[in-house]
Amino acid sequence: NDAYGPPSNFLEIYVSDRQTRVSAGRGRFTTYEIRVKVVVPPLPGKAFLRQLPFRGDDGIFDDNFIEERKQGLEQFINKVAGHPLAQNERCLHMFLQDEIIDKSYTPSKIRHA
């Protein structure tokens, strides 16, 4: 019965290309190739070159650079928050709305205020 099946936009994960390897002194481990059907947008790029000393500019503290990073982060958050599955996640709402981040948060122990 489809009434009890996962919704059409449900997260689907495919695992393929199993490879078992042996590492000296560490035993056996298995590597899997995992394909996720939900596309997570990439984070804004890093700024390694701007962190180098003696650049002659403000580097990562340059106002234009800060504005670019802010816009990139805003676009990333909007893409994540706009995803149909993420919109219903309480942990995302907590992250975006709570002023104080609870570092001991675990999904199974959400405090409902």
N, C-alpha and C positions, 0 to 999 in steps of 0.2 A: 504494500500500500504506500503510495507516494506521499500521503499526508504525514507520515512519520519519518520520511527520508530527509536528508540534509537539503537546505534551500539551494537554489540554483547558483547563488553567489557565495556558497560555502568554500572555505579554504581547502584546497586539494593539494596534497603533496605526493610527488612521484619519486620513488627511490629506484635507481637502476645502477648498472655497472658495479656490482659487488666485487671487491678485491680484498683478499686476506693477505696480510703481510706479517712477517716475523721480524722483530727488531731485537738486536743483541741486548740481553739483559732486561728487556721490558716485556717480553712475552708476545702474544699475538693480538693484533687489532685488525679491525675491518674498516675499510674505507668505502663509503657509498657516495654516489652522485645523487644529489637531491635537487629536484626541480619543483619549485613552488608555483602554483597557478596564479597566485596573487602577486602582482608586480609592486615591489616596494621601491619608491623613487630613491635615487642616489642622494647622499648627503652633499651639501655644498663642498667644493674642493678645498683642499688644505692650502695653507699659505706659507710653505717652507721657505721660499725665496725671500719673502718679506721679513722673515725672522733673522736673516743674516745680519751681522753687525757691519758697520761702516758703509751703509747703503747711501747715505747722503739725504735720506728722506725720513719720514716718521714710521716707515715700515708698517707693522700691524696696527699702529696707532693713528695712521693717516685717516682723516675724516671720510674721504671718498671710499677708501677700502672698507672701513667700518660700515658705511652705508650699503656697499655691495654685499657684504657678508650678511647684513641684516635682511636685505631683500631675498637673498638665497635661502636663508633659514626660514623666512616667512613663507616662501613658495613651497619649501619642503613640508612644513607643518600643515599648510593648507591642503597639500596633496594627501598626506597621511590622514588628516582629520576628515577629508572629503570622501574617504573610502567607505563603502556601505557597511563593511564589517567593523571597521574601526569606530564608526560613529556611535555604536552601541556599547563600546568598551568603557566601563567605569574607570579603569586605570588611566585611560587617555584623558577623560574628563578631569580626573584628579590632577594629573600632570599639568594640564593647561590652565586649570582654575585655582588650585590651591596655592596660596602664597608661600607656605612652608612645605618643603618636600619631606615626606616621611621616609627616611632611609631604611627603616626596618619593614617596609611594606612587602607583603606577600599577597598574591591574588586571593588565596583562600581565607585571608583574615582581614577583609575590608571592613573598616568601621563605618557604619552608616550613621551619619549625624542627623 
